[in-house]
């Protein structure tokens, strides 16, 4: 084996792996990704001394805030 042949073999193997990887990436011919979706957020959390939204009649801090 001539000197440097081992390096060229590794170079060719690495180049082949890189080409295979590039084939997996989306290209110009594929459809673009859809735009990101906005996060759905729940309503505002009640404050500690407001009535609990579960309908128990207790203050929020004495009812659902303890869970």
mmCIF file of the N, C-alpha and C atoms, coordinates in Angstrom:
data_MODEL
# 
_entry.id   MODEL 
# 
loop_
_atom_site.group_PDB 
_atom_site.id 
_atom_site.type_symbol 
_atom_site.label_atom_id 
_atom_site.label_alt_id 
_atom_site.label_comp_id 
_atom_site.label_asym_id 
_atom_site.label_entity_id 
_atom_site.label_seq_id 
_atom_site.pdbx_PDB_ins_code 
_atom_site.Cartn_x 
_atom_site.Cartn_y 
_atom_site.Cartn_z 
_atom_site.occupancy 
_atom_site.B_iso_or_equiv 
_atom_site.pdbx_formal_charge 
_atom_site.auth_seq_id 
_atom_site.auth_comp_id 
_atom_site.auth_asym_id 
_atom_site.auth_atom_id 
_atom_site.pdbx_PDB_model_num 
ATOM 1   N N  . UNK A 1 1  ? 0.848   -1.170 0.000  1.00 0.00 ? 1  UNK A N  1 
ATOM 2   C CA . UNK A 1 1  ? 0.000   0.000  0.000  1.00 0.00 ? 1  UNK A CA 1 
ATOM 3   C C  . UNK A 1 1  ? 0.897   1.237  0.000  1.00 0.00 ? 1  UNK A C  1 
ATOM 4   N N  . UNK A 1 2  ? 0.728   2.112  -0.961 1.00 0.00 ? 2  UNK A N  1 
ATOM 5   C CA . UNK A 1 2  ? 1.590   3.304  -1.016 1.00 0.00 ? 2  UNK A CA 1 
ATOM 6   C C  . UNK A 1 2  ? 1.265   4.253  0.137  1.00 0.00 ? 2  UNK A C  1 
ATOM 7   N N  . UNK A 1 3  ? 2.274   5.042  0.534  1.00 0.00 ? 3  UNK A N  1 
ATOM 8   C CA . UNK A 1 3  ? 2.021   5.986  1.625  1.00 0.00 ? 3  UNK A CA 1 
ATOM 9   C C  . UNK A 1 3  ? 0.940   6.991  1.227  1.00 0.00 ? 3  UNK A C  1 
ATOM 10  N N  . UNK A 1 4  ? 0.042   7.247  2.153  1.00 0.00 ? 4  UNK A N  1 
ATOM 11  C CA . UNK A 1 4  ? -1.045  8.180  1.896  1.00 0.00 ? 4  UNK A CA 1 
ATOM 12  C C  . UNK A 1 4  ? -2.287  7.522  1.341  1.00 0.00 ? 4  UNK A C  1 
ATOM 13  N N  . UNK A 1 5  ? -2.208  6.247  0.972  1.00 0.00 ? 5  UNK A N  1 
ATOM 14  C CA . UNK A 1 5  ? -3.373  5.549  0.424  1.00 0.00 ? 5  UNK A CA 1 
ATOM 15  C C  . UNK A 1 5  ? -4.429  5.346  1.493  1.00 0.00 ? 5  UNK A C  1 
ATOM 16  N N  . UNK A 1 6  ? -3.967  5.122  2.710  1.00 0.00 ? 6  UNK A N  1 
ATOM 17  C CA . UNK A 1 6  ? -4.913  4.937  3.819  1.00 0.00 ? 6  UNK A CA 1 
ATOM 18  C C  . UNK A 1 6  ? -5.716  6.220  4.049  1.00 0.00 ? 6  UNK A C  1 
ATOM 19  N N  . UNK A 1 7  ? -5.047  7.356  3.967  1.00 0.00 ? 7  UNK A N  1 
ATOM 20  C CA . UNK A 1 7  ? -5.727  8.645  4.144  1.00 0.00 ? 7  UNK A CA 1 
ATOM 21  C C  . UNK A 1 7  ? -6.734  8.890  3.032  1.00 0.00 ? 7  UNK A C  1 
ATOM 22  N N  . UNK A 1 8  ? -6.396  8.522  1.815  1.00 0.00 ? 8  UNK A N  1 
ATOM 23  C CA . UNK A 1 8  ? -7.323  8.748  0.704  1.00 0.00 ? 8  UNK A CA 1 
ATOM 24  C C  . UNK A 1 8  ? -8.529  7.821  0.828  1.00 0.00 ? 8  UNK A C  1 
ATOM 25  N N  . UNK A 1 9  ? -8.317  6.591  1.364  1.00 0.00 ? 9  UNK A N  1 
ATOM 26  C CA . UNK A 1 9  ? -9.458  5.694  1.588  1.00 0.00 ? 9  UNK A CA 1 
ATOM 27  C C  . UNK A 1 9  ? -10.412 6.291  2.621  1.00 0.00 ? 9  UNK A C  1 
ATOM 28  N N  . UNK A 1 10 ? -9.841  6.816  3.700  1.00 0.00 ? 10 UNK A N  1 
ATOM 29  C CA . UNK A 1 10 ? -10.691 7.436  4.723  1.00 0.00 ? 10 UNK A CA 1 
ATOM 30  C C  . UNK A 1 10 ? -11.389 8.669  4.184  1.00 0.00 ? 10 UNK A C  1 
ATOM 31  N N  . UNK A 1 11 ? -10.680 9.424  3.349  1.00 0.00 ? 11 UNK A N  1 
ATOM 32  C CA . UNK A 1 11 ? -11.276 10.609 2.746  1.00 0.00 ? 11 UNK A CA 1 
ATOM 33  C C  . UNK A 1 11 ? -12.465 10.221 1.870  1.00 0.00 ? 11 UNK A C  1 
ATOM 34  N N  . UNK A 1 12 ? -12.291 9.180  1.053  1.00 0.00 ? 12 UNK A N  1 
ATOM 35  C CA . UNK A 1 12 ? -13.363 8.738  0.164  1.00 0.00 ? 12 UNK A CA 1 
ATOM 36  C C  . UNK A 1 12 ? -14.559 8.199  0.951  1.00 0.00 ? 12 UNK A C  1 
ATOM 37  N N  . UNK A 1 13 ? -14.294 7.472  2.054  1.00 0.00 ? 13 UNK A N  1 
ATOM 38  C CA . UNK A 1 13 ? -15.387 6.980  2.898  1.00 0.00 ? 13 UNK A CA 1 
ATOM 39  C C  . UNK A 1 13 ? -16.156 8.149  3.513  1.00 0.00 ? 13 UNK A C  1 
ATOM 40  N N  . UNK A 1 14 ? -15.435 9.126  4.013  1.00 0.00 ? 14 UNK A N  1 
ATOM 41  C CA . UNK A 1 14 ? -16.059 10.296 4.629  1.00 0.00 ? 14 UNK A CA 1 
ATOM 42  C C  . UNK A 1 14 ? -16.880 11.068 3.594  1.00 0.00 ? 14 UNK A C  1 
ATOM 43  N N  . UNK A 1 15 ? -16.334 11.223 2.396  1.00 0.00 ? 15 UNK A N  1 
ATOM 44  C CA . UNK A 1 15 ? -17.041 11.935 1.336  1.00 0.00 ? 15 UNK A CA 1 
ATOM 45  C C  . UNK A 1 15 ? -18.336 11.213 0.958  1.00 0.00 ? 15 UNK A C  1 
ATOM 46  N N  . UNK A 1 16 ? -18.288 9.884  0.914  1.00 0.00 ? 16 UNK A N  1 
ATOM 47  C CA . UNK A 1 16 ? -19.475 9.091  0.598  1.00 0.00 ? 16 UNK A CA 1 
ATOM 48  C C  . UNK A 1 16 ? -20.537 9.279  1.674  1.00 0.00 ? 16 UNK A C  1 
ATOM 49  N N  . UNK A 1 17 ? -20.134 9.259  2.948  1.00 0.00 ? 17 UNK A N  1 
ATOM 50  C CA . UNK A 1 17 ? -21.077 9.473  4.051  1.00 0.00 ? 17 UNK A CA 1 
ATOM 51  C C  . UNK A 1 17 ? -21.705 10.858 3.963  1.00 0.00 ? 17 UNK A C  1 
ATOM 52  N N  . UNK A 1 18 ? -20.891 11.866 3.645  1.00 0.00 ? 18 UNK A N  1 
ATOM 53  C CA . UNK A 1 18 ? -21.408 13.234 3.516  1.00 0.00 ? 18 UNK A CA 1 
ATOM 54  C C  . UNK A 1 18 ? -22.420 13.339 2.373  1.00 0.00 ? 18 UNK A C  1 
ATOM 55  N N  . UNK A 1 19 ? -22.136 12.686 1.254  1.00 0.00 ? 19 UNK A N  1 
ATOM 56  C CA . UNK A 1 19 ? -23.062 12.719 0.123  1.00 0.00 ? 19 UNK A CA 1 
ATOM 57  C C  . UNK A 1 19 ? -24.377 12.030 0.475  1.00 0.00 ? 19 UNK A C  1 
ATOM 58  N N  . UNK A 1 20 ? -24.292 10.903 1.181  1.00 0.00 ? 20 UNK A N  1 
ATOM 59  C CA . UNK A 1 20 ? -25.509 10.202 1.607  1.00 0.00 ? 20 UNK A CA 1 
ATOM 60  C C  . UNK A 1 20 ? -26.335 11.071 2.552  1.00 0.00 ? 20 UNK A C  1 
ATOM 61  N N  . UNK A 1 21 ? -25.646 11.777 3.433  1.00 0.00 ? 21 UNK A N  1 
ATOM 62  C CA . UNK A 1 21 ? -26.345 12.652 4.372  1.00 0.00 ? 21 UNK A CA 1 
ATOM 63  C C  . UNK A 1 21 ? -27.019 13.802 3.630  1.00 0.00 ? 21 UNK A C  1 
ATOM 64  N N  . UNK A 1 22 ? -26.356 14.371 2.656  1.00 0.00 ? 22 UNK A N  1 
ATOM 65  C CA . UNK A 1 22 ? -26.925 15.482 1.889  1.00 0.00 ? 22 UNK A CA 1 
ATOM 66  C C  . UNK A 1 22 ? -28.192 15.053 1.149  1.00 0.00 ? 22 UNK A C  1 
ATOM 67  N N  . UNK A 1 23 ? -28.261 13.788 0.735  1.00 0.00 ? 23 UNK A N  1 
ATOM 68  C CA . UNK A 1 23 ? -29.446 13.290 0.043  1.00 0.00 ? 23 UNK A CA 1 
ATOM 69  C C  . UNK A 1 23 ? -30.653 13.236 0.971  1.00 0.00 ? 23 UNK A C  1 
ATOM 70  N N  . UNK A 1 24 ? -30.420 13.106 2.275  1.00 0.00 ? 24 UNK A N  1 
ATOM 71  C CA . UNK A 1 24 ? -31.505 13.025 3.249  1.00 0.00 ? 24 UNK A CA 1 
ATOM 72  C C  . UNK A 1 24 ? -32.100 14.390 3.560  1.00 0.00 ? 24 UNK A C  1 
ATOM 73  N N  . UNK A 1 25 ? -31.333 15.455 3.364  1.00 0.00 ? 25 UNK A N  1 
ATOM 74  C CA . UNK A 1 25 ? -31.800 16.795 3.692  1.00 0.00 ? 25 UNK A CA 1 
ATOM 75  C C  . UNK A 1 25 ? -32.812 17.274 2.660  1.00 0.00 ? 25 UNK A C  1 
ATOM 76  N N  . UNK A 1 26 ? -33.800 18.098 3.083  1.00 0.00 ? 26 UNK A N  1 
ATOM 77  C CA . UNK A 1 26 ? -34.768 18.620 2.122  1.00 0.00 ? 26 UNK A CA 1 
ATOM 78  C C  . UNK A 1 26 ? -34.082 19.586 1.154  1.00 0.00 ? 26 UNK A C  1 
ATOM 79  N N  . UNK A 1 27 ? -34.472 19.513 -0.078 1.00 0.00 ? 27 UNK A N  1 
ATOM 80  C CA . UNK A 1 27 ? -33.873 20.369 -1.092 1.00 0.00 ? 27 UNK A CA 1 
ATOM 81  C C  . UNK A 1 27 ? -34.864 21.387 -1.620 1.00 0.00 ? 27 UNK A C  1 
ATOM 82  N N  . UNK A 1 28 ? -34.490 22.068 -2.676 1.00 0.00 ? 28 UNK A N  1 
ATOM 83  C CA . UNK A 1 28 ? -35.343 23.089 -3.277 1.00 0.00 ? 28 UNK A CA 1 
ATOM 84  C C  . UNK A 1 28 ? -36.573 22.475 -3.940 1.00 0.00 ? 28 UNK A C  1 
ATOM 85  N N  . UNK A 1 29 ? -36.455 21.224 -4.404 1.00 0.00 ? 29 UNK A N  1 
ATOM 86  C CA . UNK A 1 29 ? -37.570 20.608 -5.118 1.00 0.00 ? 29 UNK A CA 1 
ATOM 87  C C  . UNK A 1 29 ? -38.690 20.168 -4.180 1.00 0.00 ? 29 UNK A C  1 
ATOM 88  N N  . UNK A 1 30 ? -38.426 20.095 -2.894 1.00 0.00 ? 30 UNK A N  1 
ATOM 89  C CA . UNK A 1 30 ? -39.454 19.674 -1.943 1.00 0.00 ? 30 UNK A CA 1 
ATOM 90  C C  . UNK A 1 30 ? -40.245 20.877 -1.441 1.00 0.00 ? 30 UNK A C  1 
ATOM 91  N N  . UNK A 1 31 ? -41.447 20.618 -0.965 1.00 0.00 ? 31 UNK A N  1 
ATOM 92  C CA . UNK A 1 31 ? -42.300 21.691 -0.455 1.00 0.00 ? 31 UNK A CA 1 
ATOM 93  C C  . UNK A 1 31 ? -41.692 22.270 0.825  1.00 0.00 ? 31 UNK A C  1 
ATOM 94  N N  . UNK A 1 32 ? -41.799 23.578 1.031  1.00 0.00 ? 32 UNK A N  1 
ATOM 95  C CA . UNK A 1 32 ? -41.247 24.165 2.261  1.00 0.00 ? 32 UNK A CA 1 
ATOM 96  C C  . UNK A 1 32 ? -42.070 23.752 3.467  1.00 0.00 ? 32 UNK A C  1 
ATOM 97  N N  . UNK A 1 33 ? -41.472 23.894 4.617  1.00 0.00 ? 33 UNK A N  1 
ATOM 98  C CA . UNK A 1 33 ? -42.166 23.561 5.859  1.00 0.00 ? 33 UNK A CA 1 
ATOM 99  C C  . UNK A 1 33 ? -43.306 24.550 6.098  1.00 0.00 ? 33 UNK A C  1 
ATOM 100 N N  . UNK A 1 34 ? -44.393 24.115 6.738  1.00 0.00 ? 34 UNK A N  1 
ATOM 101 C CA . UNK A 1 34 ? -45.490 25.042 7.028  1.00 0.00 ? 34 UNK A CA 1 
ATOM 102 C C  . UNK A 1 34 ? -45.052 26.060 8.085  1.00 0.00 ? 34 UNK A C  1 
ATOM 103 N N  . UNK A 1 35 ? -45.725 27.202 8.142  1.00 0.00 ? 35 UNK A N  1 
ATOM 104 C CA . UNK A 1 35 ? -45.341 28.211 9.140  1.00 0.00 ? 35 UNK A CA 1 
ATOM 105 C C  . UNK A 1 35 ? -45.616 27.687 10.549 1.00 0.00 ? 35 UNK A C  1 
ATOM 106 N N  . UNK A 1 36 ? -44.885 28.179 11.548 1.00 0.00 ? 36 UNK A N  1 
ATOM 107 C CA . UNK A 1 36 ? -45.097 27.713 12.914 1.00 0.00 ? 36 UNK A CA 1 
ATOM 108 C C  . UNK A 1 36 ? -46.493 28.088 13.419 1.00 0.00 ? 36 UNK A C  1 
ATOM 109 N N  . UNK A 1 37 ? -47.030 27.276 14.290 1.00 0.00 ? 37 UNK A N  1 
ATOM 110 C CA . UNK A 1 37 ? -48.367 27.472 14.825 1.00 0.00 ? 37 UNK A CA 1 
ATOM 111 C C  . UNK A 1 37 ? -48.260 28.198 16.169 1.00 0.00 ? 37 UNK A C  1 
ATOM 112 N N  . UNK A 1 38 ? -49.148 29.163 16.391 1.00 0.00 ? 38 UNK A N  1 
ATOM 113 C CA . UNK A 1 38 ? -49.163 29.870 17.666 1.00 0.00 ? 38 UNK A CA 1 
ATOM 114 C C  . UNK A 1 38 ? -49.627 28.939 18.775 1.00 0.00 ? 38 UNK A C  1 
ATOM 115 N N  . UNK A 1 39 ? -49.063 29.109 19.957 1.00 0.00 ? 39 UNK A N  1 
ATOM 116 C CA . UNK A 1 39 ? -49.416 28.292 21.106 1.00 0.00 ? 39 UNK A CA 1 
ATOM 117 C C  . UNK A 1 39 ? -50.785 28.709 21.645 1.00 0.00 ? 39 UNK A C  1 
ATOM 118 N N  . UNK A 1 40 ? -51.594 27.739 21.979 1.00 0.00 ? 40 UNK A N  1 
ATOM 119 C CA . UNK A 1 40 ? -52.898 28.020 22.567 1.00 0.00 ? 40 UNK A CA 1 
ATOM 120 C C  . UNK A 1 40 ? -52.701 28.152 24.075 1.00 0.00 ? 40 UNK A C  1 
ATOM 121 N N  . UNK A 1 41 ? -53.102 29.271 24.615 1.00 0.00 ? 41 UNK A N  1 
ATOM 122 C CA . UNK A 1 41 ? -52.911 29.517 26.042 1.00 0.00 ? 41 UNK A CA 1 
ATOM 123 C C  . UNK A 1 41 ? -54.269 29.512 26.745 1.00 0.00 ? 41 UNK A C  1 
ATOM 124 N N  . UNK A 1 42 ? -54.276 29.007 27.970 1.00 0.00 ? 42 UNK A N  1 
ATOM 125 C CA . UNK A 1 42 ? -55.498 28.987 28.766 1.00 0.00 ? 42 UNK A CA 1 
ATOM 126 C C  . UNK A 1 42 ? -55.780 30.402 29.278 1.00 0.00 ? 42 UNK A C  1 
ATOM 127 N N  . UNK A 1 43 ? -56.965 30.587 29.809 1.00 0.00 ? 43 UNK A N  1 
ATOM 128 C CA . UNK A 1 43 ? -57.318 31.885 30.366 1.00 0.00 ? 43 UNK A CA 1 
ATOM 129 C C  . UNK A 1 43 ? -56.436 32.246 31.540 1.00 0.00 ? 43 UNK A C  1 
ATOM 130 N N  . UNK A 1 44 ? -56.571 33.453 32.006 1.00 0.00 ? 44 UNK A N  1 
ATOM 131 C CA . UNK A 1 44 ? -55.749 33.932 33.111 1.00 0.00 ? 44 UNK A CA 1 
ATOM 132 C C  . UNK A 1 44 ? -56.054 33.137 34.380 1.00 0.00 ? 44 UNK A C  1 
ATOM 133 N N  . UNK A 1 45 ? -55.039 32.818 35.128 1.00 0.00 ? 45 UNK A N  1 
ATOM 134 C CA . UNK A 1 45 ? -55.190 32.096 36.388 1.00 0.00 ? 45 UNK A CA 1 
ATOM 135 C C  . UNK A 1 45 ? -55.777 33.058 37.422 1.00 0.00 ? 45 UNK A C  1 
ATOM 136 N N  . UNK A 1 46 ? -56.767 32.596 38.208 1.00 0.00 ? 46 UNK A N  1 
ATOM 137 C CA . UNK A 1 46 ? -57.350 33.502 39.208 1.00 0.00 ? 46 UNK A CA 1 
ATOM 138 C C  . UNK A 1 46 ? -56.342 33.839 40.300 1.00 0.00 ? 46 UNK A C  1 
ATOM 139 N N  . UNK A 1 47 ? -56.522 35.001 40.868 1.00 0.00 ? 47 UNK A N  1 
ATOM 140 C CA . UNK A 1 47 ? -55.642 35.411 41.962 1.00 0.00 ? 47 UNK A CA 1 
ATOM 141 C C  . UNK A 1 47 ? -56.029 34.648 43.228 1.00 0.00 ? 47 UNK A C  1 
ATOM 142 N N  . UNK A 1 48 ? -55.187 34.688 44.238 1.00 0.00 ? 48 UNK A N  1 
ATOM 143 C CA . UNK A 1 48 ? -55.377 33.865 45.441 1.00 0.00 ? 48 UNK A CA 1 
ATOM 144 C C  . UNK A 1 48 ? -56.687 34.132 46.166 1.00 0.00 ? 48 UNK A C  1 
ATOM 145 N N  . UNK A 1 49 ? -57.108 35.385 46.256 1.00 0.00 ? 49 UNK A N  1 
ATOM 146 C CA . UNK A 1 49 ? -58.289 35.713 47.053 1.00 0.00 ? 49 UNK A CA 1 
ATOM 147 C C  . UNK A 1 49 ? -59.578 35.790 46.238 1.00 0.00 ? 49 UNK A C  1 
ATOM 148 N N  . UNK A 1 50 ? -59.537 35.451 44.963 1.00 0.00 ? 50 UNK A N  1 
ATOM 149 C CA . UNK A 1 50 ? -60.752 35.442 44.153 1.00 0.00 ? 50 UNK A CA 1 
ATOM 150 C C  . UNK A 1 50 ? -61.486 34.118 44.358 1.00 0.00 ? 50 UNK A C  1 
ATOM 151 N N  . UNK A 1 51 ? -62.792 34.103 44.067 1.00 0.00 ? 51 UNK A N  1 
ATOM 152 C CA . UNK A 1 51 ? -63.541 32.841 44.177 1.00 0.00 ? 51 UNK A CA 1 
ATOM 153 C C  . UNK A 1 51 ? -62.978 31.798 43.213 1.00 0.00 ? 51 UNK A C  1 
ATOM 154 N N  . UNK A 1 52 ? -63.002 30.550 43.607 1.00 0.00 ? 52 UNK A N  1 
ATOM 155 C CA . UNK A 1 52 ? -62.454 29.471 42.800 1.00 0.00 ? 52 UNK A CA 1 
ATOM 156 C C  . UNK A 1 52 ? -63.333 29.252 41.564 1.00 0.00 ? 52 UNK A C  1 
ATOM 157 N N  . UNK A 1 53 ? -62.740 29.074 40.388 1.00 0.00 ? 53 UNK A N  1 
ATOM 158 C CA . UNK A 1 53 ? -63.524 28.882 39.172 1.00 0.00 ? 53 UNK A CA 1 
ATOM 159 C C  . UNK A 1 53 ? -64.212 27.514 39.113 1.00 0.00 ? 53 UNK A C  1 
ATOM 160 N N  . UNK A 1 54 ? -63.903 26.604 40.044 1.00 0.00 ? 54 UNK A N  1 
ATOM 161 C CA . UNK A 1 54 ? -64.530 25.284 39.999 1.00 0.00 ? 54 UNK A CA 1 
ATOM 162 C C  . UNK A 1 54 ? -65.964 25.334 40.523 1.00 0.00 ? 54 UNK A C  1 
ATOM 163 N N  . UNK A 1 55 ? -66.357 26.457 41.163 1.00 0.00 ? 55 UNK A N  1 
ATOM 164 C CA . UNK A 1 55 ? -67.731 26.624 41.626 1.00 0.00 ? 55 UNK A CA 1 
ATOM 165 C C  . UNK A 1 55 ? -67.967 26.155 43.047 1.00 0.00 ? 55 UNK A C  1 
ATOM 166 N N  . UNK A 1 56 ? -66.917 25.902 43.799 1.00 0.00 ? 56 UNK A N  1 
ATOM 167 C CA . UNK A 1 56 ? -67.094 25.403 45.166 1.00 0.00 ? 56 UNK A CA 1 
ATOM 168 C C  . UNK A 1 56 ? -67.546 26.498 46.131 1.00 0.00 ? 56 UNK A C  1 
ATOM 169 N N  . UNK A 1 57 ? -67.315 27.751 45.776 1.00 0.00 ? 57 UNK A N  1 
ATOM 170 C CA . UNK A 1 57 ? -67.674 28.852 46.660 1.00 0.00 ? 57 UNK A CA 1 
ATOM 171 C C  . UNK A 1 57 ? -66.525 29.257 47.572 1.00 0.00 ? 57 UNK A C  1 
ATOM 172 N N  . UNK A 1 58 ? -65.459 28.482 47.596 1.00 0.00 ? 58 UNK A N  1 
ATOM 173 C CA . UNK A 1 58 ? -64.301 28.815 48.426 1.00 0.00 ? 58 UNK A CA 1 
ATOM 174 C C  . UNK A 1 58 ? -63.381 29.760 47.657 1.00 0.00 ? 58 UNK A C  1 
ATOM 175 N N  . UNK A 1 59 ? -62.446 30.358 48.402 1.00 0.00 ? 59 UNK A N  1 
ATOM 176 C CA . UNK A 1 59 ? -61.423 31.152 47.729 1.00 0.00 ? 59 UNK A CA 1 
ATOM 177 C C  . UNK A 1 59 ? -60.481 30.205 46.990 1.00 0.00 ? 59 UNK A C  1 
ATOM 178 N N  . UNK A 1 60 ? -59.880 30.710 45.943 1.00 0.00 ? 60 UNK A N  1 
ATOM 179 C CA . UNK A 1 60 ? -58.988 29.887 45.121 1.00 0.00 ? 60 UNK A CA 1 
ATOM 180 C C  . UNK A 1 60 ? -57.845 29.311 45.953 1.00 0.00 ? 60 UNK A C  1 
ATOM 181 N N  . UNK A 1 61 ? -57.296 30.109 46.885 1.00 0.00 ? 61 UNK A N  1 
ATOM 182 C CA . UNK A 1 61 ? -56.139 29.636 47.668 1.00 0.00 ? 61 UNK A CA 1 
ATOM 183 C C  . UNK A 1 61 ? -56.522 28.503 48.610 1.00 0.00 ? 61 UNK A C  1 
ATOM 184 N N  . UNK A 1 62 ? -57.812 28.396 48.977 1.00 0.00 ? 62 UNK A N  1 
ATOM 185 C CA . UNK A 1 62 ? -58.247 27.337 49.867 1.00 0.00 ? 62 UNK A CA 1 
ATOM 186 C C  . UNK A 1 62 ? -58.762 26.113 49.109 1.00 0.00 ? 62 UNK A C  1 
ATOM 187 N N  . UNK A 1 63 ? -58.897 26.203 47.805 1.00 0.00 ? 63 UNK A N  1 
ATOM 188 C CA . UNK A 1 63 ? -59.496 25.114 47.020 1.00 0.00 ? 63 UNK A CA 1 
ATOM 189 C C  . UNK A 1 63 ? -58.496 24.533 46.026 1.00 0.00 ? 63 UNK A C  1 
ATOM 190 N N  . UNK A 1 64 ? -58.503 25.012 44.816 1.00 0.00 ? 64 UNK A N  1 
ATOM 191 C CA . UNK A 1 64 ? -57.717 24.417 43.733 1.00 0.00 ? 64 UNK A CA 1 
ATOM 192 C C  . UNK A 1 64 ? -56.250 24.818 43.746 1.00 0.00 ? 64 UNK A C  1 
ATOM 193 N N  . UNK A 1 65 ? -55.876 25.867 44.445 1.00 0.00 ? 65 UNK A N  1 
ATOM 194 C CA . UNK A 1 65 ? -54.472 26.287 44.476 1.00 0.00 ? 65 UNK A CA 1 
ATOM 195 C C  . UNK A 1 65 ? -53.641 25.293 45.283 1.00 0.00 ? 65 UNK A C  1 
ATOM 196 N N  . UNK A 1 66 ? -54.257 24.535 46.190 1.00 0.00 ? 66 UNK A N  1 
ATOM 197 C CA . UNK A 1 66 ? -53.522 23.584 47.005 1.00 0.00 ? 66 UNK A CA 1 
ATOM 198 C C  . UNK A 1 66 ? -53.170 22.326 46.236 1.00 0.00 ? 66 UNK A C  1 
ATOM 199 N N  . UNK A 1 67 ? -53.803 22.075 45.134 1.00 0.00 ? 67 UNK A N  1 
ATOM 200 C CA . UNK A 1 67 ? -53.569 20.828 44.387 1.00 0.00 ? 67 UNK A CA 1 
ATOM 201 C C  . UNK A 1 67 ? -52.283 20.853 43.660 1.00 0.00 ? 67 UNK A C  1 
# 
